Amino acid sequence: MSQTLTTKLQPGTPAPDFTLRDAQAREISLADYRGKNVIVYFYPKAATPGCTTEACDFRDSLGALQGQGYEVVGISPDAQEALAGFSGDFSLTFPLLSDQDHAVALAYGAWGEKLVNGEIVEGIVRSTVVVDTEGKVVLAQYQVKADGHVARLKEALGL
C-alpha cells in the first residue's frame, strides 16, 4: 500500500484555512476560531461504528476540553443532510462540517489510500489536527484509532 496522496501537516506550520458548511448550512471557517485553540478531526462517514464512537467521545469530553480552552470541529465528506441526522441522533454539540469534494481533507493530509476490508481504497484517513490561537498546527495525528482517541489526544496535549 502506498503512502497517502497528501502531505501531512507539521507542528509550527500555518493550518490551511477553510470555509465549509455545517449541518444547518451555516458557513464555518477556521478563521472563526482565531484566538482559540481548536481540534479539527477528520472522520470517514457519519453514523458508522468507529465514527460514532469517536464523535460521542468528543461529545462526552467537550466540557472538559472547552474548560482547557479547546473547541472541537468534525469534518467528513458527508452531505449536510447526513451530518444533520448524525448530529441529532447522537446529540453532538459541536460543528460537523461537510467537505464533499474533500479539498480540506487533502489540504490537511487527511485524504489518501487506506486498507478497508482487505481492499485499498481512497478516502478519509482518520486524522486529528490541533490548531493554536494564532492558526498554527500544534499537533497532527494520522491514522488514529477511534476508540480511546480523545483520552490519547488529551494526554498528548498535557491536559
VMD Tcl script that draws the C-alpha trace (Angstrom):
set ca {
  {0.00 0.00 0.00}
  {1.43 3.38 -0.93}
  {1.64 6.40 1.32}
  {-1.25 8.83 1.46}
  {-1.67 11.10 -1.52}
  {-1.25 14.26 0.51}
  {1.43 15.85 2.64}
  {0.97 15.57 6.37}
  {0.94 18.82 8.35}
  {3.84 19.57 10.68}
  {3.74 21.37 14.06}
  {4.60 25.05 13.81}
  {3.28 25.47 10.27}
  {0.15 27.51 9.46}
  {-3.00 25.41 9.32}
  {-4.70 25.66 5.92}
  {-7.69 27.97 6.15}
  {-11.09 26.63 5.18}
  {-14.74 27.58 4.98}
  {-17.27 24.75 4.93}
  {-20.97 24.41 5.67}
  {-22.26 22.72 8.80}
  {-25.33 20.51 9.20}
  {-27.58 23.61 9.21}
  {-25.89 25.05 6.06}
  {-24.09 27.77 8.04}
  {-20.60 28.67 6.84}
  {-17.90 27.90 9.40}
  {-14.29 28.97 8.82}
  {-11.09 28.15 10.60}
  {-10.69 31.94 10.92}
  {-13.81 31.94 13.16}
  {-11.65 30.20 15.77}
  {-8.77 32.67 15.72}
  {-7.90 33.43 19.33}
  {-8.99 29.93 20.40}
  {-7.38 26.51 20.27}
  {-9.35 24.19 18.01}
  {-9.25 20.44 17.49}
  {-10.10 19.68 13.86}
  {-10.79 16.00 13.36}
  {-11.47 14.16 10.11}
  {-13.66 11.06 10.04}
  {-14.74 8.87 7.10}
  {-18.54 8.58 7.38}
  {-21.28 9.74 9.73}
  {-23.14 7.15 11.79}
  {-20.71 4.29 11.11}
  {-19.48 2.42 14.22}
  {-15.98 3.93 14.52}
  {-17.09 7.43 13.61}
  {-19.96 7.27 16.10}
  {-17.59 6.07 18.83}
  {-15.19 8.93 18.10}
  {-17.90 11.61 17.83}
  {-19.57 10.53 21.08}
  {-16.15 10.51 22.77}
  {-15.62 14.13 21.69}
  {-19.19 14.98 22.78}
  {-18.69 13.45 26.21}
  {-15.31 15.21 26.61}
  {-16.36 18.57 25.16}
  {-16.93 20.31 28.51}
  {-13.51 19.25 29.79}
  {-11.82 20.23 26.51}
  {-13.56 23.62 26.45}
  {-12.59 24.09 30.10}
  {-8.96 23.72 28.96}
  {-9.51 26.21 26.12}
  {-10.16 23.86 23.19}
  {-13.05 23.88 20.71}
  {-13.87 20.85 18.51}
  {-14.84 20.67 14.83}
  {-15.51 17.43 12.92}
  {-15.07 17.21 9.14}
  {-16.21 14.45 6.77}
  {-17.19 14.09 3.11}
  {-20.82 13.55 4.14}
  {-23.65 15.69 2.76}
  {-25.25 18.22 5.12}
  {-28.37 16.04 5.48}
  {-26.28 13.12 6.76}
  {-24.49 15.44 9.18}
  {-27.79 16.81 10.48}
  {-29.09 13.29 11.14}
  {-25.84 12.17 12.77}
  {-25.66 15.27 14.94}
  {-29.30 14.95 16.02}
  {-29.27 11.20 16.59}
  {-26.26 11.40 18.92}
  {-26.79 14.88 20.44}
  {-23.50 16.15 19.08}
  {-22.96 19.69 20.34}
  {-20.01 20.76 18.19}
  {-19.97 21.64 14.49}
  {-19.81 18.88 11.89}
  {-18.70 20.23 8.52}
  {-19.30 18.88 5.02}
  {-16.19 18.53 2.83}
  {-17.83 16.70 -0.08}
  {-15.05 17.43 -2.58}
  {-12.50 16.51 0.15}
  {-10.42 19.62 -0.65}
  {-9.93 20.42 3.05}
  {-9.04 16.81 3.86}
  {-6.44 16.94 1.07}
  {-5.02 20.22 2.40}
  {-4.73 18.72 5.89}
  {-3.15 15.45 4.77}
  {-6.24 13.50 5.83}
  {-7.10 12.05 2.41}
  {-5.33 9.11 0.83}
  {-5.14 5.38 0.36}
  {-6.16 3.08 3.15}
  {-6.97 -0.58 3.65}
  {-10.68 -1.32 4.13}
  {-11.91 -4.93 4.32}
  {-8.76 -6.14 2.59}
  {-9.02 -3.65 -0.29}
  {-7.04 -0.49 -0.93}
  {-9.43 2.43 -1.29}
  {-9.04 6.18 -1.41}
  {-10.76 8.21 1.27}
  {-10.52 9.95 4.60}
  {-7.67 8.77 6.78}
  {-8.94 9.26 10.35}
  {-6.88 12.23 11.48}
  {-6.78 14.99 14.09}
  {-5.05 18.35 13.84}
  {-4.83 20.74 16.78}
  {-4.56 24.41 15.81}
  {-3.47 27.12 18.24}
  {-4.87 30.61 18.84}
  {-2.72 32.04 16.03}
  {-3.73 29.43 13.43}
  {-0.60 27.29 13.67}
  {-0.51 23.49 13.88}
  {0.33 22.29 17.39}
  {-0.20 18.58 16.82}
  {-1.11 16.46 13.78}
  {-2.07 12.81 14.23}
  {-2.85 10.49 11.32}
  {-4.42 7.02 11.14}
  {-5.76 7.38 14.66}
  {-7.91 4.70 16.24}
  {-11.43 5.88 17.10}
  {-11.74 4.02 20.39}
  {-10.00 5.94 23.17}
  {-8.77 8.64 20.79}
  {-9.82 11.63 22.93}
  {-8.04 10.27 26.02}
  {-4.84 9.76 23.98}
  {-5.23 13.23 22.47}
  {-5.68 14.85 25.90}
  {-2.58 13.03 27.11}
  {-0.56 14.22 24.09}
  {-1.69 17.80 24.81}
  {-0.87 17.51 28.51}
  {-4.49 18.02 29.60}
}
mol new
graphics top color blue
foreach p $ca { graphics top sphere $p radius 0.5 }
foreach p [lrange $ca 0 end-1] q [lrange $ca 1 end] { graphics top cylinder $p $q radius 0.2 }
display resetview
